[in-house]
Amino acid sequence: MNYKDPYVIAEVGCNHKGDLELAHEFIKTAAFYCKADVLKFQKRCNRELLTPEQYSAPHPNPHNSYGATYGEHREFLEFTASEHRQLKDWCDENGITYSTSVWDLVSAKEIAALNPLMIKIPSACNNNYKMLEWLCENYSGEIHISLGMTSLEEERQLIEFFEQKNRAKDVVLYACTSGYPVAFEDVCLLEITRLNESYGERVKHIGFSGHHNGIAVDVAAYVLGASVIERHFTLDRTWKGTDHAASLEPDGIKKLKRDLVAVKKALTYKAEPILPVEQVQRDKLKYRVREE
C-alpha cells in the first residue's frame, strides 16, 4: 500500500460553548501545541433544520443544555456567518486550516462564501441532496462526508450522485460509527478496507471519523488505509456538553499526530537486507563460525 501523509482534523464542533474567544483558544492550541492540520467547527440554521416541535422541546439531557428549549440550546452554541469569517481569519493567522460541518442548505451557502479548503457533511445530513447538489454546483473545494448511520444502498447512491456531478474526485469518504462515545467492538475498523476496495479509486481519499476513547484505534485506522483522521477536540473533557466525553484533550490530539507521523515513517520495507544501523551491531554481535 502506498501510504499518504497522515492528516489530522481536530473537530471542535460545539465544544467552544458558544464563546468566540474560547474558540480562539482552541485554534491556537490546535495549531501550536497539538500540531493538527485542520480545526473544524459546525454551522446550523436551526429554524431550517428543526421542526417547530423539535425547536420548542426541552433538551433530552437538561444537564447539558444551554437554553430552556432544545432550539434555544442550539442557538446559544451557534456562531454567525461573520463570526465564522473571524474564525477562518484566526486559523489563517495561526497556520491551521479552517473547516466547518454544515447541517443545512442555508449554512452550506454561508460557509461556502468563505471559500474554505474543505466543507464537511455530517452523517446525519449525507442524504440532503438539495444541499449536496448546491455544493457540487457552487463550491469548488473538497467535500468530506461521514458514512455513519448510512445503509450500503444509500452509500452507493451517494457515490454515484457525485460521479454524475463530476465531483467524486473532490470527495473524502469517512468510515464512521455514529455514537458518543463508541465502544471498541462497534468501531468496525475493517469498514475502511471495504471502502478502499469499493471506492478508493473513485474518490479523493478514504478517512476515519472516530468517537471512541484513546488513540490506538486511530493508528490502526491509518494502517488500514485511512489517510485522514478526524477526532472531536476539547480543552476539558469534564465540561458541560454532550460531545466532550467522546473528545480528545490537547495532549491526546498532540500524541495522535505524533504517533501517526512516526507510523508513517515506519511503514516501509528494508531498503537492503542488512541496514547500516544493523551492520554496526552485526560487526559486534553476530555469531562467527570458528574454523577448526
C-alpha positions in Angstrom: 0.0 0.0 0.0 1.2 3.5 -0.8 0.7 5.3 2.5 -0.2 9.0 2.2 0.9 11.5 4.9 -1.5 11.4 7.8 -3.9 14.4 8.0 -5.4 15.1 11.4 -8.6 17.0 11.8 -9.4 18.3 15.3 -13.2 18.8 15.5 -14.3 21.5 17.9 -17.9 21.2 16.8 -19.8 22.9 19.6 -17.2 22.3 22.3 -16.4 26.1 22.4 -19.6 26.6 24.4 -20.7 29.5 22.3 -17.8 31.6 23.3 -15.8 33.2 20.4 -12.7 33.9 22.5 -12.7 30.3 23.7 -12.9 29.2 20.1 -9.8 31.4 19.5 -8.0 29.4 22.3 -9.0 26.2 20.6 -7.4 27.4 17.3 -4.1 28.5 18.9 -3.9 25.3 21.0 -4.6 23.0 18.0 -2.1 24.9 15.8 0.9 25.3 18.1 0.6 22.7 20.7 -1.2 19.8 19.0 0.2 20.4 15.5 -3.2 19.4 14.0 -3.7 20.0 10.3 -7.3 21.2 10.4 -9.6 22.7 13.0 -13.3 22.1 12.3 -16.4 23.8 13.6 -20.1 23.3 12.9 -22.8 25.5 11.3 -26.5 25.1 11.6 -29.6 27.1 10.7 -31.7 25.8 13.5 -35.0 27.2 12.2 -34.4 25.3 8.9 -33.0 22.1 10.5 -35.5 21.6 13.3 -39.3 21.3 13.2 -41.2 23.7 15.4 -41.9 20.8 17.8 -38.2 19.9 18.0 -37.2 23.6 18.4 -39.7 24.1 21.3 -39.0 20.8 23.1 -36.8 20.6 26.1 -33.2 19.3 25.7 -33.2 15.5 26.2 -30.4 15.9 28.7 -31.1 19.1 30.7 -27.8 18.9 32.5 -26.0 19.6 29.1 -28.5 22.3 27.9 -27.6 25.9 27.3 -31.3 27.0 27.0 -34.8 26.4 28.2 -35.6 24.5 24.9 -33.6 22.5 22.5 -33.8 25.3 20.0 -32.5 27.9 22.5 -29.7 25.5 23.4 -28.7 25.2 19.7 -28.9 28.9 19.1 -26.7 29.6 22.1 -24.0 27.4 20.7 -24.2 28.9 17.1 -21.8 31.3 15.6 -22.9 33.7 12.9 -21.5 33.8 9.4 -19.4 36.9 10.3 -18.1 35.1 13.4 -17.1 32.1 11.2 -15.2 34.5 9.0 -13.3 35.7 12.1 -12.6 32.0 13.0 -11.2 31.4 9.5 -9.1 34.6 9.7 -7.7 33.4 13.1 -7.0 29.9 11.6 -5.1 31.5 8.7 -3.1 33.7 11.1 -2.1 30.7 13.1 -1.2 28.4 10.2 -4.0 25.8 10.6 -6.7 25.0 8.0 -10.3 26.2 8.9 -13.2 23.9 8.1 -16.8 23.5 9.2 -19.5 20.9 9.1 -22.7 22.2 7.5 -26.1 20.8 8.5 -28.4 22.5 6.1 -28.6 24.5 2.8 -28.5 27.9 4.5 -25.4 27.0 6.4 -23.8 25.5 3.3 -24.2 28.7 1.4 -22.9 30.8 4.3 -19.8 28.7 4.8 -19.1 28.3 1.0 -19.0 32.1 0.8 -15.8 31.9 2.9 -14.2 29.7 0.3 -12.6 27.2 2.8 -10.4 24.4 1.6 -13.0 21.8 2.7 -16.6 21.5 3.9 -17.8 18.5 5.9 -21.2 16.8 5.6 -22.1 15.1 8.8 -23.5 11.6 8.8 -27.0 12.9 9.7 -27.1 15.1 6.5 -25.5 13.0 3.9 -28.9 12.3 2.3 -29.7 16.0 2.0 -29.4 16.0 -1.8 -30.7 19.6 -2.2 -27.7 20.7 -0.1 -25.3 18.4 -1.9 -26.4 19.5 -5.3 -25.9 23.1 -4.4 -22.4 22.4 -3.1 -21.5 20.5 -6.2 -22.6 23.4 -8.5 -21.4 26.3 -6.4 -18.4 25.2 -4.2 -15.1 24.1 -5.7 -13.3 22.8 -2.6 -13.2 19.3 -1.1 -16.4 17.8 0.2 -15.9 15.5 3.2 -18.7 13.1 4.0 -19.2 10.8 7.0 -21.0 7.5 6.5 -22.3 6.9 10.0 -25.9 5.5 10.2 -25.9 5.0 6.4 -27.0 1.9 4.5 -24.9 0.3 1.8 -27.6 1.3 -0.8 -27.6 4.9 0.4 -23.8 4.9 0.3 -23.8 3.6 -3.3 -26.3 6.2 -4.4 -24.2 8.9 -2.8 -21.1 8.0 -4.7 -23.0 7.7 -8.0 -24.5 11.1 -7.4 -21.1 12.7 -7.1 -19.8 10.8 -10.1 -22.8 12.1 -12.1 -21.9 15.6 -11.0 -18.2 15.1 -11.9 -17.2 15.8 -8.3 -16.3 12.4 -6.9 -12.6 13.1 -7.1 -13.2 16.0 -4.7 -14.9 13.7 -2.1 -13.3 12.3 1.1 -15.3 9.4 2.5 -15.1 8.7 6.2 -15.8 5.3 7.8 -17.8 6.2 10.9 -20.0 4.8 13.6 -22.4 7.4 15.0 -22.3 7.2 18.8 -20.9 9.3 21.6 -18.7 7.6 22.7 -18.5 4.3 20.7 -17.4 1.0 22.3 -14.4 -0.6 20.6 -16.5 -3.5 19.3 -18.7 -1.0 17.4 -15.9 0.9 15.7 -15.7 -1.6 12.9 -12.3 -0.7 11.5 -12.5 -3.1 8.6 -15.1 -0.8 7.0 -12.0 1.2 6.0 -10.8 -1.8 4.0 -14.2 -2.2 2.4 -14.4 1.5 1.5 -10.9 1.4 0.0 -11.8 -1.7 -2.1 -15.1 -0.3 -3.2 -14.4 3.4 -3.7 -10.7 4.0 -3.2 -10.1 4.6 -6.9 -13.3 6.6 -7.3 -12.9 9.3 -4.6 -10.0 11.5 -3.4 -9.3 9.9 0.0 -10.7 7.5 2.5 -10.9 8.8 6.0 -11.9 7.8 9.5 -14.1 9.7 11.9 -13.8 8.3 15.4 -15.9 8.8 18.5 -14.1 6.2 20.7 -11.8 6.5 23.7 -8.0 6.7 23.3 -5.9 6.9 20.1 -4.8 3.3 19.5 -7.7 2.7 17.1 -6.8 5.7 15.0 -3.3 4.4 14.4 -4.8 1.1 13.2 -7.2 3.1 11.0 -4.3 4.8 9.3 -2.5 1.5 8.7 -5.7 0.1 7.2 -5.7 3.0 4.7 -7.5 6.0 6.2 -5.1 8.9 5.5 -7.5 11.5 7.0 -8.2 11.0 10.7 -10.9 13.1 12.4 -11.4 13.3 16.2 -13.5 15.5 18.4 -11.4 18.0 20.3 -12.0 19.7 23.7 -9.8 21.6 26.2 -11.5 19.8 29.1 -13.5 16.5 28.8 -15.4 17.4 32.1 -17.0 20.5 30.6 -20.8 20.8 30.2 -22.0 19.4 26.8 -22.7 16.1 25.1 -19.5 15.8 22.9 -16.8 16.4 25.5 -16.8 12.8 26.8 -16.0 11.5 23.2 -13.4 14.1 22.6 -9.6 14.2 22.9 -7.9 16.8 25.0 -4.8 18.7 23.7 -2.4 16.0 24.8 -4.5 13.4 23.0 -4.5 15.3 19.7 -0.8 16.0 20.0 0.1 12.4 20.7 -2.2 11.2 17.9 -0.4 13.4 15.3 3.0 12.4 16.7 2.2 8.7 16.6 0.7 8.8 13.1 3.8 10.6 11.7 6.0 8.0 13.4 4.0 5.1 12.0 4.1 6.6 8.5 7.9 6.6 8.7 7.9 3.0 9.9 5.7 1.7 7.2 8.4 0.7 4.8 10.3 -2.4 3.6 14.0 -2.7 4.3 16.0 -0.9 1.5 18.6 -3.7 1.8 18.8 -7.0 3.7 21.1 -5.5 6.3 20.6 -1.9 7.1 23.6 0.3 8.1 22.2 0.6 11.6 22.3 -3.2 11.8 25.8 -3.6 10.3 27.2 -1.8 13.3 25.5 -4.4 15.6 26.4 -7.3 13.3 30.0 -6.4 13.4 29.9 -6.5 17.3 27.3 -9.2 18.0 26.8 -11.7 15.1 27.9 -15.2 15.9 31.1 -16.0 14.0 31.7 -19.6 12.9 35.2 -20.6 14.0 37.4 -22.6 11.7 38.7 -25.9 13.2 
